[in-house]
């Protein structure tokens, strides 16, 4: 089930980059980012109301665990800026490459309290294939 959800996430990301990029081209990057996040806020409030969940914050968690919203804003802004120059596929491929590299760094040293998963030879091969794919996608 998790694999299917991860694949669905990839589909949703591609659609999101396209929709957000067109909106940014139409009304400006920062205005579009406000509309995008207001829509997201309203959608998640609706989910909370339907599921009858209460919003709670905990002082037990480190402050950086609450910074995901700022990271989300940066992601949308950067995707919007690159979409019109690179298209959906290359924007998504480069973004996923960046995510993969930083994920490997997080895993290698267990940053942010993550479980340590040491880098192995197969991951280097995978990164090489991803880089090759990006180069091929960008070649004219």
C-alpha positions in Angstrom: 0.0 0.0 0.0 2.8 2.4 0.8 4.4 1.8 -2.6 1.2 2.6 -4.3 0.7 5.8 -2.3 4.3 6.8 -3.1 3.6 6.3 -6.8 0.3 8.3 -6.5 2.3 11.0 -4.7 4.6 11.3 -7.8 1.6 11.6 -10.1 0.1 14.3 -7.8 3.4 16.2 -7.7 3.6 16.3 -11.5 0.1 17.7 -11.7 0.8 20.1 -8.9 3.9 21.5 -10.6 1.9 22.1 -13.8 -1.1 23.6 -12.2 0.9 25.8 -9.8 3.3 26.9 -12.6 0.5 28.0 -14.9 -1.1 29.9 -12.0 2.2 31.6 -11.3 2.6 32.5 -14.9 -0.8 34.1 -14.8 -0.9 36.0 -11.6 2.7 36.1 -10.4 4.7 33.7 -8.4 4.2 35.1 -4.9 0.5 35.8 -5.4 0.0 32.2 -6.7 1.9 30.8 -3.7 -0.5 32.6 -1.4 -3.6 31.2 -3.2 -2.0 27.8 -3.3 -1.4 27.6 0.4 -4.7 29.2 1.3 -6.4 26.5 -0.8 -4.3 23.9 1.0 -5.2 25.4 4.4 -8.9 25.3 3.6 -8.7 21.7 2.3 -6.9 20.4 5.4 -9.3 22.3 7.7 -12.2 20.5 5.9 -10.4 17.2 6.4 -10.0 17.9 10.2 -13.6 18.9 10.5 -14.8 15.8 8.6 -12.6 13.5 10.6 -13.4 15.4 13.9 -9.7 15.7 14.8 -8.4 18.3 17.2 -5.4 20.4 16.4 -2.8 20.1 19.0 0.9 21.1 19.2 3.4 19.6 21.6 6.2 21.1 23.5 7.9 17.7 23.4 8.8 18.0 19.7 11.9 20.0 18.5 11.0 23.3 16.8 12.2 22.3 13.4 9.4 19.6 13.1 7.0 22.5 12.8 8.9 24.1 9.9 7.5 21.9 7.1 5.1 24.7 6.1 8.0 27.0 5.3 9.7 24.2 3.4 6.5 23.7 1.5 6.3 27.4 0.6 9.9 27.3 -0.7 9.2 24.1 -2.7 6.2 25.8 -4.4 8.1 29.0 -5.1 11.1 27.2 -6.6 8.9 24.8 -8.7 6.9 27.8 -10.0 10.1 29.7 -10.9 11.6 26.7 -12.8 8.4 25.3 -14.4 8.2 27.8 -17.2 11.9 27.4 -18.1 12.4 23.6 -17.7 8.9 22.1 -18.0 7.2 19.7 -15.6 9.5 16.6 -16.3 12.9 18.2 -15.8 11.7 20.3 -12.8 10.3 17.2 -11.1 13.4 15.1 -12.0 15.8 17.7 -10.6 13.7 18.2 -7.5 13.6 14.4 -6.9 17.3 14.2 -7.5 17.9 16.9 -4.8 15.5 15.0 -2.5 17.3 11.8 -3.1 20.7 13.2 -2.4 19.6 14.9 0.8 17.7 11.8 1.9 20.9 9.8 1.5 22.7 12.3 3.7 20.0 12.2 6.3 20.0 8.4 6.3 23.8 8.1 6.4 24.2 10.1 9.6 20.7 9.8 11.1 20.0 13.5 11.0 16.9 15.0 12.6 16.5 11.8 14.6 16.1 9.5 11.6 17.2 5.9 11.7 20.8 5.4 10.4 20.8 3.6 7.0 24.4 3.5 5.6 25.1 4.3 2.0 25.7 1.2 -0.1 27.1 0.6 -3.5 23.7 0.1 -5.1 22.6 3.6 -4.1 25.6 5.1 -6.0 24.5 3.1 -9.0 21.0 4.4 -8.7 22.2 8.0 -8.3 24.3 7.6 -11.5 21.3 6.4 -13.4 19.2 9.3 -12.2 21.9 11.8 -13.2 22.2 10.1 -16.6 18.4 10.3 -17.0 18.4 14.0 -16.2 21.2 14.7 -18.7 19.3 12.8 -21.4 16.1 14.7 -20.6 17.8 18.1 -20.8 19.7 17.3 -24.1 18.2 18.9 -27.1 
